[in-house]
Amino acid sequence: MESFVQQIPLKKIFIGNLQPRKSFPHAELAELIASVKEKGVLQPVLVRPIPNGYELIAGERRYRAAREAGLSQIPALVRKLSDREALEAAIIENIQRTDLNPIELAEGYSRLMIDFSMSQEQVADRVGKDRTTVANTIRLLRLPEQIRHALVEGKITAGHARALLSVPTEHVISIFDTVLRRELSVREVELLCKREAGKDARKAKPQVEDKESNGISMDIHMKDLEERMSRRRGTRVRLQGDANTGKVELYYFSSGELERLLELLLS
């Protein structure tokens, strides 16, 4: 892939809509601005040529810091990229620099799946992660906006957020408030969510008996099947019924995830 580094005037570089990073903490940026004023921009940003100049692909923090530091130009690696390649490059560069928060990562992965019809396996391969990691990250987008915002701000960690995903929707905000108020650890949140899920299961599910198993409850068996199928399919699976009759519900949260599930079912 042809590429070269050159000094480009800041006024000719434009921020496009492919940037996965949305959050730029003031303290972080202030430190970088001070460094740029003293030493300049040491690592080139990544851009691609467009009709009226260049579109910024990766290095927005450096670009912003250079502008705030009063620089007129910045070193840039110029590379011809398609939209898909540009988004992949932006996500990968930020992952390698650990610049993206979990929600920005989830949105980036989701865009690759939706905009470019990539499967979770393909996304995982492109960004150098295993499929389970990608799937668990994308699931964070199911959380209410209030919780996603807290994750972006660093009030909770990705571990807290993943634990909250196991809580029924009607209870998740109240448990989230408890997490913040009591400053619970991830392990404490996991135990709290497990207790809450257990309460709901006991209220909602009458004990189901299988006549062929001499009255032994099927609840535990069905729950175990749900968990195993969910892990195997990489999405939420719900079973309703007993050992003789019932239904299986598969949940999807993006068009890309629906396409992946259809491929599994129809293959």
C-alpha positions in Angstrom: 0.0 0.0 0.0 1.6 3.3 -1.2 2.3 5.8 1.6 4.6 8.6 2.4 5.2 11.2 5.2 5.1 14.9 4.5 4.5 18.2 6.4 0.8 19.2 5.7 -0.8 22.6 6.7 -3.3 22.1 9.5 -5.9 24.1 7.5 -5.8 21.4 4.8 -6.7 18.6 7.1 -10.3 17.8 7.9 -11.9 15.5 10.5 -14.3 13.1 8.8 -17.1 11.0 10.1 -15.0 7.8 10.4 -13.2 8.8 13.6 -14.1 6.3 16.3 -12.9 8.5 19.2 -15.4 11.0 20.6 -14.0 11.7 24.1 -10.9 14.0 24.6 -10.4 14.6 28.4 -9.2 18.1 28.9 -6.3 17.1 31.3 -4.9 14.6 28.8 -5.1 17.1 26.0 -3.5 19.9 28.1 -0.5 17.6 28.8 -0.1 16.8 25.1 -0.4 20.5 24.1 2.5 21.4 26.5 4.6 18.6 25.1 3.9 19.7 21.5 4.8 23.3 22.3 8.2 22.1 23.7 9.1 19.3 21.3 6.6 19.5 18.4 4.7 16.5 17.0 7.0 13.5 17.0 4.7 10.9 15.5 2.9 11.6 12.2 -0.9 11.5 12.0 -2.5 9.3 9.3 -4.5 11.0 6.6 -5.9 10.1 3.2 -6.2 12.5 0.2 -9.6 14.0 -0.6 -10.5 16.6 -3.3 -10.1 19.6 -1.1 -7.2 18.5 1.0 -6.8 15.5 3.4 -9.1 13.6 5.7 -7.7 12.7 9.2 -7.8 8.9 9.8 -5.8 8.5 13.0 -4.1 10.9 15.4 -6.9 13.4 16.2 -5.4 14.1 19.7 -2.1 15.1 18.0 -3.9 17.2 15.5 -6.0 19.0 18.1 -2.9 19.6 20.3 -0.9 20.9 17.3 -3.7 23.4 16.5 -4.0 24.5 20.2 -0.2 24.9 20.4 -0.3 27.3 17.5 1.5 25.1 14.9 0.7 25.8 11.2 1.6 22.3 9.9 2.0 18.7 11.1 3.8 15.6 9.9 1.4 13.2 8.3 1.5 9.8 6.7 -0.5 10.0 3.5 -2.2 6.8 2.4 -4.9 6.1 -0.2 -7.6 4.2 1.7 -11.2 3.1 1.1 -13.8 3.9 3.7 -13.6 0.4 5.1 -9.8 0.5 5.3 -9.9 4.0 6.8 -12.3 2.9 9.6 -10.2 -0.2 10.3 -7.0 1.8 10.4 -8.6 4.4 12.8 -9.9 1.7 15.2 -6.7 -0.4 15.1 -4.4 2.6 15.7 -6.5 3.7 18.6 -6.6 0.2 20.1 -2.8 -0.1 19.8 -2.5 3.2 21.7 -5.3 2.3 24.1 -6.9 5.6 23.3 -10.5 4.4 22.8 -12.9 3.9 25.7 -15.1 0.7 25.7 -18.1 2.5 24.2 -16.1 4.0 21.4 -14.6 0.5 20.7 -18.1 -1.0 20.7 -19.4 1.6 18.3 -16.4 1.1 16.1 -16.8 -2.6 15.9 -20.5 -2.2 15.3 -19.9 0.2 12.4 -17.5 -2.3 10.8 -20.3 -4.9 11.0 -23.2 -2.7 9.9 -21.5 -0.4 7.3 -19.3 -3.1 5.7 -21.3 -6.3 6.4 -18.5 -7.8 8.4 -19.1 -10.7 10.8 -17.9 -10.7 14.4 -15.2 -13.2 13.4 -14.0 -10.9 10.6 -13.9 -7.9 12.9 -12.0 -9.8 15.5 -9.5 -11.0 12.9 -9.0 -7.4 11.6 -8.4 -5.8 15.0 -6.4 -8.6 16.5 -8.9 -9.7 19.2 -10.7 -12.9 19.8 -14.4 -13.1 18.8 -15.6 -13.3 22.4 -13.9 -10.1 23.3 -15.5 -8.3 20.3 -18.9 -9.8 21.1 -18.8 -8.8 24.8 -17.6 -5.2 23.8 -20.5 -4.8 21.3 -23.0 -5.9 24.0 -22.2 -2.8 26.0 -24.2 -0.8 23.5 -27.3 -2.5 25.0 -26.9 -0.6 28.3 -29.0 2.5 29.0 -27.5 5.8 27.9 -26.9 6.8 31.5 -24.7 3.8 32.2 -22.9 4.1 28.9 -22.1 7.8 29.7 -20.8 6.8 33.1 -18.5 4.2 31.4 -17.2 6.9 29.0 -16.5 9.2 32.0 -14.7 6.5 33.9 -17.2 6.4 36.8 -17.5 2.6 36.2 -15.3 0.1 34.4 -16.1 -2.2 31.6 -16.2 -5.0 34.2 -19.0 -3.2 36.1 -20.8 -2.6 32.8 -20.6 -6.3 31.7 -22.0 -7.4 35.1 -24.9 -4.9 34.7 -25.8 -6.6 31.4 -27.1 -9.6 33.3 -29.7 -7.6 35.2 -33.3 -7.3 33.9 -33.9 -4.0 32.2 -36.4 -2.8 34.8 -33.8 -3.1 37.6 -30.6 -2.1 36.0 -30.8 1.7 36.7 -31.5 1.1 40.4 -28.6 -1.3 40.7 -26.4 1.1 38.8 -27.3 3.8 41.3 -26.3 1.5 44.1 -23.0 0.7 42.4 -22.1 4.4 42.3 -23.4 5.3 45.8 -21.6 2.4 47.5 -18.5 2.5 45.2 -18.8 -1.3 44.7 -16.0 -3.4 43.2 -16.6 -5.4 40.1 -16.9 -8.6 42.1 -19.4 -7.0 44.5 -21.5 -5.9 41.5 -21.4 -9.4 40.0 -22.7 -10.9 43.2 -25.4 -8.2 43.5 -26.5 -8.7 40.0 -26.6 -12.5 40.4 -28.8 -12.2 43.5 -31.2 -9.8 41.7 -31.4 -12.1 38.7 -32.1 -15.0 41.0 -35.0 -13.1 42.7 -36.6 -12.4 39.3 -36.2 -16.0 38.2 -37.9 -17.3 41.3 -40.8 -14.8 40.9 -41.3 -15.3 37.2 -40.7 -19.0 36.8 -43.0 -21.6 38.5 -41.2 -24.8 39.0 -41.6 -26.9 35.9 -41.8 -30.7 36.3 -40.9 -33.2 33.7 -43.2 -36.2 34.0 -40.5 -38.5 32.5 -38.0 -37.5 35.2 -40.2 -38.4 38.2 -41.0 -34.7 39.1 -37.4 -33.4 39.1 -37.3 -29.6 38.4 -36.2 -28.7 34.9 -35.4 -25.0 35.9 -31.7 -25.6 36.5 -31.3 -27.7 33.4 -33.0 -25.1 31.2 -31.0 -22.3 32.7 -27.8 -24.2 32.0 -28.8 -24.8 28.4 -29.5 -21.1 28.0 -26.1 -20.1 29.2 -24.3 -22.8 27.1 -26.2 -21.8 23.9 -25.6 -18.1 24.6 -21.8 -18.7 24.9 -21.8 -20.9 21.8 -23.8 -18.4 19.6 -22.3 -15.3 21.0 -25.7 -13.7 21.8 -28.5 -13.9 24.3 -30.6 -17.1 24.1 -33.8 -17.6 26.0 -35.7 -20.9 26.4 -39.3 -21.1 27.3 -41.2 -24.4 28.0 -40.1 -27.8 29.3 -38.3 -30.8 28.1 -41.2 -31.8 25.8 -42.3 -28.6 24.2 -41.3 -24.9 24.1 -39.5 -22.3 22.0 -36.0 -20.9 21.6 -35.5 -17.1 21.3 -32.3 -15.6 19.8 -31.6 -11.9 20.4 -29.7 -9.6 18.0 -28.7 -6.0 18.5 -27.5 -4.9 15.0 -28.0 -5.9 11.4 -24.5 -7.4 11.3 -25.3 -9.6 14.3 -28.6 -10.7 12.6 -26.7 -11.6 9.4 -24.3 -13.7 11.5 -27.1 -15.6 13.2 -28.8 -16.2 9.9 -25.6 -17.6 8.5 -25.4 -20.0 11.5 -29.0 -21.1 11.2 -29.1 -21.5 7.4 -25.7 -23.2 7.0 
